[in-house]
C-alpha cells in the first residue's frame, strides 16, 4: 500500500512538462503566481516535442500583411483546421508572433536563415505560407531552464493520476511520486490547474508493427490522461468521435512528412497529386495533407505503394532537408538510413498512414482557455475545439498562465486530499499493488486496442455502425471490469502502465458514445448506417460529459470570430 507522503500547496498547478505546460508555467510565474509543474518523465526530454520540431504556425504582419483573414483561412483549410472554434483561432493568431519572439530571445533558433522569420512547408503553390520554419532541437531544454528561472518548481517523475474538485471547481490533483526508491502519493492543493498532458497514442493497434505498443509516431507516454481525468470529474469533451491519422515512412513510425523535399509518386512514376511537379524547400508537395488517406487508398485499390521521390532534389536542398530532420527530432531515422545505405536522393521511400490517435480532440475550452470545470484550463494536443500542435500548445499555454495568475482570487485552497474522491482513488490504485497475483497490464492494453480496432475503427476503408459501437461498449465494459479485478502491478512502473491502459479505456468509451451520436459520415468517421455527410452538422460540434454516472451528449454551434 502506498502512503500519502506529501501534501503541497500552490497558486497554479501545471500538469505536464511539455511545450504547453512549460509555457504556462513561465507565464504564470512571471505573473506573480506560485507555480508547481508535475511531469510524468523529465521536462527536458518529454512529450511529443521531446526531440524537436521545425514548423510553428504563426501570423506575422511583416510577412503576411495587416489583414489576418487570409492567414486564418489557410489555417482553417489546413490539416489542422477541422475542429476549430474560429474565435479561438483568431486569438491564437493574434498572439502567435509574440511567442515566437520570446522563444528566439531565449535561445530556440526561430530565425535559422538570417535576421527574419521564414515561412515554408505544408503550403499550396502561390498561396500564403503560415508555417514558420525553425530549429527546435533544443526547445525542451530551453523552456525548462526558463520555467526554473521564472521561479516555477518542476517535480519530475510525478505523473498525475486524478484531478480533484468540489462543487465550486478544481481543487488540485493526486499524483504518483516515482522520483525516489519507494513510490508514494503526492496531493497538490491549487487555486488553478492547467492540464497539458498531450495527445492520446496507443488507442489502436500500431499500423506499422501490430503488437509493438510503443512504435508510434507520437509520444507513446501521452495516453489521453487529460481527457480521461477530466471525463471522470464531469468536464466537457468535444469532437472526440473524429479520429486523426498521420503519415510517414513505412514501418518506421516517424512523423514530419513536410520536412521531406520531394514529390509523391505511384510505382510507375506518375504523381499522386496535382499541386507540384517539383518540390522546393518553400512549398513541398502538399498532396497528402489534402488527401490524407492516400497511402492507404493506393494499397487498397492496387495502384500502390506510394513513395516520396527526392531524386529531383538538388544537393543543397538535400543538405537542407537533413538539417530540418535534426530540427524535427528525426535523428534516429537519419542514423538508420545512413547505416542501411538508404539515400533519398537516389532511392524512393515508401510512406504509409499510421494508426488513429487523438490530437486536437478532447477538452472544450473558452476564450481564456478554461474548461467547463471552473479553474481548470487545458493547453495543447488534448484540446478539442482548437488545434495547432506545437505552436498551439505554446501560445495557449502562455495565455492560460497569464489568465490563471491574474484571477487567483476566484480560486481557493482546500484540503483536497481529504475528499471522498481522493480517498477512493488512492484505494483504487492500491488494489493493483496489493493483489497477490494477477494479469499483466499489457493484456489490458492489447485487449483495448483489439476492441477499438474492431468496433470503433477509423477510416479509410473501415466503418462504424450502431451495432458495432454498441457491441464495442459492451466488450469495453467487460474488459474494464475484468482488468480492474485481475491486473497486478509488481512495482510503480507497472502501476503507471496499468493507469495508462485505464486512461485509454476512458478515451475509448468517450469515442464510442460520441461516434454513436454522430449519425453521419465525416472525415475518418465513416458510418455504414449513415453513409452521407450531413451539411446541417457542418458548423456544429458535439460535446460529451458524464453527470451522476450518465453520459450526456449535446450539439452546439461552432463559435464564430
N, C-alpha and C positions, 0 to 999 in steps of 0.2 A: 504494500500500500504506500502510495506517495504522500508526502506531507506538504502542507501549505507553508513553504519556507519563508516567502517574502510577500509582504503587502506594501505596495508603493503608491504614492500619490503624485499626480502631475496635472497641469492645466490641460495640455493637449497630448494625447496618446496617438502615436502613428504606428499602424500595424503594417509591416512590410518595409524593408530597406531597399526597395528597388528605385527606379527613376522617380515615380510619383511620390513615394514615401519620403525619399531624401529631400526632394524639392519642397514638399510640405513641411518637413521638419526645419529646414533652413528658414523658410518664410515665417513660420510660426515663432521660431526662436528669435528671429530678427524683430518680430512684432512685440517682443517682450514676454512671451509665454514661456513657462517651464515646459520642456518637451522631453518625452521618452519615446524612443523607437524600439519596437520589438521586431526582431528579424529572425526568420527560421534558420538561415545559414549564416553567412558573413556578408555584411553590406558592401564590402569591397569587391565581391565576386559572386553576386547572387542575382536571380531573376532572368527574364528574357533579354535584358540589356547587359548581361554579365560581362561579355567579352567584346562588346562594341556595337556600333550601328553607324550607318553612313547616310541616312536620309531623315530630315527633320521638316515636317510640314510647317509652312510659315508664310505669312503675308508681310511683305517688305515694300512699303510705298516707293522707295527709291527705285526698285527694280520693276514693280508691278503697276505703279501709278497710284493716284489717290482714290480711285474707285475700287472698293473692295469686292464689288459684286461679281466680276469675272473670276476672281480667285475663289470666292465662295462657291460659285457654280462648278469650278474644276474639282473642288474638294468633295462636293456632294455627288458629282458624277464619277469620282474615282472609286477604286476598290474599297476604300474606307467609308463611303458615304451612304450605305444602305439604311442605316438605323440612326440617323442624326435628327435630333430636335434642332431646328435651324437656329433658334436664338442662342443655343449653347455653342453652335459652330461659329457664329458671329463673335461672341465674346472671346472664344478661343483665339480666333484670328487677330482680333484687336490686341491681344496681349502677347502673341507668339514671338514677335521680334525682340521684345524686351527680355524674354528668357534666353533666346539665342545670344543676345548681347552679354548677359550675365555669364553664361557658360563659357563664352570666349574669354571674357575677363578672368575667369577662374582658372583657365588652362586647358579647356577642351577646345581643340582647334576647329572652330566653326568656319574659318576662312583659309582652307588649305591651299588656295590658289593665288593668294595675294592679300590685298588690303580690303577687299569687299566680299560680300556673300555671293555665292554662285549657285544657281538652281539647275538641276538636271535629273533625269531619270523619271520613270513612271509618267511619261508625258506623250501626248499626241503631237505629231508634227504641226508646226505653225499655230500652236495653242499655248497659253501661259503655262509656265512650269512652276509648280508650287512646292517642290521638294528641295530644300536646301541640302546641298552635298557637303558633308563634314566628316571629320575623322574622330570617331567616338570610341577608339580602342581603350582610352583611359577614363571614360566617363564615370564609372562607378567609384574608382579611387578618388577622383577629384570631388565628386559630390559627397562622399563620405567625409573627406577632410573638411569640406565647407560646413557640413552639418555639425561636426565637432567644434569647429571654430566659432560657429554661431551660439554654441552652448547646449546643443541637444545631446542627450545621453543615449547612446546606442547599446542595446543589450542584444548581442548576437547569440545565436543558438537558443532563442526563446520563441518557438512557434506558438501562435495564439490558437487555442482550442475552441474558445467560445466568446462571443460578445455578451456583455451583461447590461441589462436595462431595468428600469422600473416604469411606472405609468407615465412619468414625466419625460422619459427619454433615455439616452445612453448613460451608463454609469461607469463603464470600464471594460476590462477583458480578463479572461482566465488564460494563462499561458503555461506551457511546459518548459521548465528551466532545464536545458540539456547542456549547460555550459560547464558543469562540474562532473566529478566522478559518479555521483549519485543524483539521478533526476529528482525533481520536485516540482511543486506548483508555485507559480507566482500570480498574484492578482494585482492589477494596476487599477486604482481608482482614478477616474479622469472626468473633467468637465466636458471635454470634447474628444471625439475619436475620429481619426481619419484612417480609413482602411484602404490599403493599396497593395493587395497581395497578388495581383497579376492575373493571367489568363487561366483557362482550365484545360490542361492537357491530360492525356491518358483516360479520356472518357470512352474512346472507341479503340478497337484493335489497331495497332500501328499498321498503316497501309503498306509500308515497305518491308517490314520484318515482323509479322504477327508473332506474338509470344515474347518479343523483346520489349518489355514495358517502357524502357527509358530511351529508346531510339525514336525521339520525337523532334520536330523542327523547333519547338518552343521549350522553355524551361520545364522539365518533367516534374519539378517540385511545385510548380504552380498548378494546383488541383482544385480550382474553384472554391477556395476557402471563403472568400468574401461572400460569394453567392450563397453558399451553404450556411455559414454562420448568421448571415443577415436573414435568410429564409426562416431559420429556426426562431428568430425573435420577432418575426412579423413584418419585415421590411418589404417594400415592393420591388419586384424584379421585372424587367421589361425586355422584350424581344428574344427571350430565351429559346424559342422554338426555331429560330432562323440560324442554321449552323454555318460555320466558316470552314473552308478548306484552302490551304495554301499549297505551294508547289516548289519544286526544286529538283536537284539531281536524284536520279533513280536510286532507291535503297539507302542512299547516304542522306539522311534527313537533315538538310541544312537549308534554311530559308535564305532570302537575299537574292532573288532572281533578277531584280533590276540592276544589281551590280555587274551582272554579265553583260558584255558588249557584243551582242550577236543577234541573229535573227532566228526565228523558229521555223523549222522545215519538216516536211514529210520525208520518208526514206528516199523517195525519188528526186528529192531536191526542191520540190515545189514549196512555196511559202505557205505557212499556216494562215497568216493574216494579211490584210490589205494595207497596212499602215506604213511600212517602210520596206525598201528593198536592201538597204544597207544601214546597219545600226551605227549610231555615233554615241559618244560618251554623254552628249547632251540629251538625247532623246531615247535611244534604245528601241526595242520592239515591245510595244505595249499590248500586243495581241492577247496575251494570257491574263492580263489584268481585266480585259474586256470579256474574253471567252474563258472564263475561269475553269471550266470543265474540259478544256481542250485535250489535255493529256490522257484523261480517262476516255473521252469520246473517241479518239482515234484508235485506241486499243479495242474498244467495243465494236466499232464499225470496220475494223480490219485494215484501216489505212495507215496505222501507226507502225512503230512508235514515233514519237515526236522528239526532235533533237534541237538543242541550241547550237547554232553554227556560228563560230567565231573566226572561221577561216578567212573572211574578208576584213578582219580587224587588223590594222597595222601594228607594228612593234611598239610604238609609243602608246597606243591605246591599250594594248595587251599589258604593258607595264602599269598603266593607269588602273586597269581592271584588277590586277593583283594587289595593288596598294589599297584599292577600295575594299577588297575582300578582307584585308587585315583590319581596316576600319570597322567592317561589318562583323568581325569576330569569326571569320571563316578560316582561321589559320590551320585547323585540323584538316579541312578539305584541301587546302593548298599542299599541305605536307603529304597527304595521301596521293594526290595527283603527281607530285614530284617523285614520290617513292615508286609509283607504278608506271612512270613514264607517260602519263596522260598529258598531252599538250593541246589545250583547246584551240590553239591557232592552226592545228593540223587535224584534230580529232573532234567529231561531233560528240556531244554529251547528252545522253538521254535524260529527259525530265519526266517527272511523274507528279500526280496530285496526291497530297498527303491526306491523312485521316482527318475527320472533322474534329474541331475543337471550339472552345468558346473564347472569342476575343471581341470586345465591343458589344457584348451581350451580358446583361446582369443587372446591377443595381440602377434604379432610376434616381437621377439627381436633378436638383433645381438649378436656377441661375447662379447660385452660390456654391454649388457642388454638394449640397446637403441632401440626404436621402429622406424617405418618409418617416424615419425614426429621428426625432429631434436630437440634435447634437452629433449625429453620425454622418460623416462625409465619406465619399468614395472617389478615388482618383485612379485612372489608368485603365488597363485592359478589361477590368471586370465591370466597367460602367456600361449600361445597356442602351442609353439614348445619346451616346456620342462616342466616336472612335477616331483617334489619330495616332495610336501606338505610342512610340517614344515621346514625340512632341506633345501629344495629348496628355500623357501622364505627367510630363514636366510642367506644362502650363496650368492644368487644372490642379495639380498638387500644390503649386505655388499659390494660386488664387484661394484655394481652400485653407491653406495655412494662414494666409492673411485674414480671411474671414473668421476662422476659429479664434485666432488670437485677439481679434477686435471685439469679439462677442462672448467673452468668458463669463460675463455677468449673467447670461441666460442659462448657464450650467451650474452644477453644484457637485461637491464631493460627498459621496455617501459610502457606507460600509458595504460595498458591492459583494465582498466575499461572504457575507452572512446571508445573502439572498437564498431563497429556496432553490432557484435555478442553478446558482453556483455550486451549492452543496450537492444537488442532484447530478450535475455534470462531472464533478470530481469523483463521485462514487461510480459513475458510469465508466470512466476511463480506468479506474482502479480494477474493475472487474476483469479487464483483459490481462492485467499483470498478475493478479492473484489466482487466476484459474490454474489448477494444477497441470492441465494438459489441454490440447485443442488443435484447431486447424491453423495453418499459416495465413498471414494476411494476403499473400499472393493469390490464394484460392478465391478470396472475396473479390480482389481486383480483376482477375481474369474472368470471373463469373459476370461481373458488371459489364465488362467490355463485350462479352458474348451477347448479353441481353440487349445492350444498346445497339450493337451492330445488326441484330436480327429483328428487333421490334421498333426501333426508333431511328432507322437508318437515314443517312443523309444522301441526297443525290450527288452526282447524276446516276441514272440507271438503277436507282433503288427508290422505293416508295414507302410511304407511311399510310396507315388507314385506321379507322376507328377500331376495327377488330384487332389489328396488330398492336396498337397503342394500349388498348385495354388489357390484352394479354401481357404486354411488357410491364405494365404497372403491377399486375398480379405477381409476375415472376420476380420483379424487383423487390416487392414487399416480402416475398418468400426468402429471397437471398439475404435481405437485411436482417430478418428475424433469425435465420439460421446462423448468419455471421456473428450477430450480437451474442448469440448463445454459445458459440463454439470457437471463435477466434481466440488464440492465445498469443500474447506478446511476451517474449522472453526477456526483453530489455527495452530501453527507451527508444532506440532506433526502430524496433519492430512496432512499438506502440504508435510512433509517429506515422509509419507507413499504413497501419490499420486506420488511424484517424483520417489519413488522406483518402483511403478507399471509401470510408463512410461519407466524407465530404463529396466525393464524386457521385455516390449514390443519391445524395440530396439533389445534386445538379441534374442527374438523370431523371429523377422524379419530376422536378420542375419542368424540364424539357418535354416530357411526355404529356403532362397536364396541359401545357401551353399548346403543344402540337395538336392535341385533340380539339382545342377551342378554335384554332385557326383552320377553318373549313374552306380552304383554297390551296392552290399550289403557288409558291413564290420562291424564287431563288432555288436553293437546295432543299427547301421544304416542299417535297412533292407528295401529294395525296392521290392515291389511286381512286378514292371515292369522291374527290373534288379536284378534277384534273385541270380546271381553269384558274387563272389569276383574276381575282375579284377587284375591279377598279374602285369599288366603293371602300376598299380597305387600304388603298394606296397611301393615304395620308393619315392612317390611324396606327397606333401602337397598342400592343396587347400587354397588360401588366398582370402579374400573378403574385399572390401573397397568401400567407396562412394566418387564419384568425380562429382561435379557440379550436384548433385541430381541423378546421375546414379549409379547403382550398378555394380561393376566390379569384376568379379571372374577370378582368374589366378591360373594355376598349376605351381609348381616349384619342382625341385629335392630336396629331403631330404639332408641336409648338412652333409657330412661325417666328420669323425675325421681328 
